[in-house]
């Protein structure tokens, strides 16, 4: 029997695939990888501090946060720059990136910590699941324990 988290993860993955079909994007989602790791292209937010994230938090350029299409808000992810080996740990608090081929959008502080100049190939590893006990809206459903 599936846990509530797995059910929500499957629903969110399905929603992401449907949405990506509608807008013509190729879906590259970490949730499809049962090992909790993936790789792809990372970018840095193109917004300034104060903009609102999908979780409702204000975007802070100095925070170690990131956007991912499907991981639940509060998920902690280890991001490794495959070019230079630098590692940063971020908390997912936003949705995106919505650009073909990109798997994660990093805050400017997280990008600097990785030595990111422009786009770079990274490895992602989920360190822990949702750590923020506050309920957050996910595009299709909220996590039910």
Buried (B, 14 or more C-beta within 10 A) or exposed (E): EEEEBEBBBEBBBEBBBEBBEEEEBEBBBBBBEEEBBBBBBBBBBEBEEEEEBBBEBEBBBEBBBBBBBBBBBBBBBBBBBEEEEBBBBBBBBBBBBEEEEBBBBBBBBBBBBBEBEEEBEBBBBBEEBBEBEEEBEBEBBEBEE
